[in-house]
Amino acid sequence: MLSTVKCMVMRDLTLAMRHRSDVLTTVFFFIIVVSLFPLGVGPDAALLKEMAAGVVWVAALLASMLSLTRLFADDYNDGTLEQLMMVPQPLSLIVLGKVLAHWIISGLPLVLMSPLLGLQFGLEGDELIMLMVTLLIGTPVLSLLGAIGAALTLGLRGGGVLVSLLVLPLYIPVLIFGAGAVTASAAGMGADGHLSLMGAILLLALVLAPWASAAALRISVE
Amino acid sequence: MDKALLEINELECVRGDKQLFSDLSFSLQAGSLLHVHGPNGSGKTTLLRAIAGLVLPENGEICWNGETTGKQKDDFNRELLYLGHHYGLKFELTGYENLKVFANLSGADINEHEVEAALTKFGLAHCVELPVKVLSQGQKRRVALARLLLQRSKLWILDEPFVALDAAAVELLLGVIKAHVADGGMVILTTHQEVAIDAGQLQHLHLGQQPLDRQQAGSMPSASVTEPH
């Protein structure tokens, strides 16, 4: 079971390494969107600090959308997806492997970049760590939920826009608790409640999303 | 006579709102080859994809070992190798890496030598380390076909396997198919090329044939199975 997931992760990471520009697009999109806000809003330190978590989180949502449409589309177009559906392994495990690879490629870099970007907004010590922790728990959820949307819109015309419309509303809980945790910890209140809820969402998505995406893929390939 | 391993019962497939075939029944036993004939659009590919489980038939059932394939997906998939119009290869990966991924996922314990031997047999010894995208059409097809030698599946479903192959490769593939059938395997294939296929128990399936009375307008598409042996 683990070897299936590992095999898919290694495969997708190898593919990503040979297409490095795709990986960098997502990261640079994230950096640029976040950096535009201090320039646009002006150097009001208090205001920037207040909006920091929200801006970083919204940028993370948009950045993860960017690479989502291609999660299954490439495999679908060259016929490897149908071959993957015919290997004697549960399709949900294969999907899980692909989602994990997607997160490593497009989610993990955002987590690692976030403290640097937080500095632009005047966040300090604990707030930066909290921002990183919320993104660490939250970005896998983005990849998992996004996989359902990507699977449902596979092979459709204008799938890219449709994915955004389908998936962005599903991201709302993660956005609220993720940005909320940072704001709460900045205000001196505990963020434990926020983090627990995000953890619960992550576990739920981890169990249900691969299964739902696999079902959607079967319909789309037909 | 051996028990039939693959049984198709009253299969009906619909594409869009066009009925491709209905009431299609046949069975295949170990060591036989089914050649599916029919003009373009007669539903050959749909039939093959339905057997492979990629298309849900409108009606009827497909049984492997006496049980419907949908209920034993993993067991059936272990015995199945489907090669369709798409190569099913990642063009950025080398032929070796492509084959290794599928070998790993199929659960077969295949070492590097076997992968290399399969590629060598299909005349690709010098392109083991090249990404598939730089290979020619025929060479890509050869990489895809090399999977036949690696996965010990019993049922091969080959949709137009001879396309883009040169004469030598066609001979080679025919030899591989014959060896597989002689070994108790089963092959279902379609081809529009004139290839002398004769292996094991040869059966022919004709899709999209009009009944003898051609004047009868609106007659149902039909299918017939002939067994010359």
Chai-1 contact restraints between the chains, C-beta under 6 A:
chainA,res_idxA,chainB,res_idxB,connection_type,confidence,min_distance_angstrom,max_distance_angstrom,comment,restraint_id
A,C7,B,N104,contact,1.0,0.0,6.0,A-B,restraint_1
A,C7,B,L105,contact,1.0,0.0,6.0,A-B,restraint_2
A,R11,B,V101,contact,1.0,0.0,6.0,A-B,restraint_3
A,L15,B,E92,contact,1.0,0.0,6.0,A-B,restraint_4
A,R18,B,E92,contact,1.0,0.0,6.0,A-B,restraint_5
A,G79,B,H86,contact,1.0,0.0,6.0,A-B,restraint_6
A,G79,B,G88,contact,1.0,0.0,6.0,A-B,restraint_7
A,T80,B,G88,contact,1.0,0.0,6.0,A-B,restraint_8
A,T80,B,K90,contact,1.0,0.0,6.0,A-B,restraint_9
A,E82,B,L54,contact,1.0,0.0,6.0,A-B,restraint_10
A,Q83,B,G88,contact,1.0,0.0,6.0,A-B,restraint_11
A,M86,B,N77,contact,1.0,0.0,6.0,A-B,restraint_12
A,M86,B,Y82,contact,1.0,0.0,6.0,A-B,restraint_13
A,V87,B,L105,contact,1.0,0.0,6.0,A-B,restraint_14
A,V87,B,S106,contact,1.0,0.0,6.0,A-B,restraint_15
A,P88,B,D74,contact,1.0,0.0,6.0,A-B,restraint_16
A,P88,B,N77,contact,1.0,0.0,6.0,A-B,restraint_17
A,P88,B,R78,contact,1.0,0.0,6.0,A-B,restraint_18
A,P88,B,G107,contact,1.0,0.0,6.0,A-B,restraint_19
A,Q89,B,L105,contact,1.0,0.0,6.0,A-B,restraint_20
A,E222,B,V55,contact,1.0,0.0,6.0,A-B,restraint_21
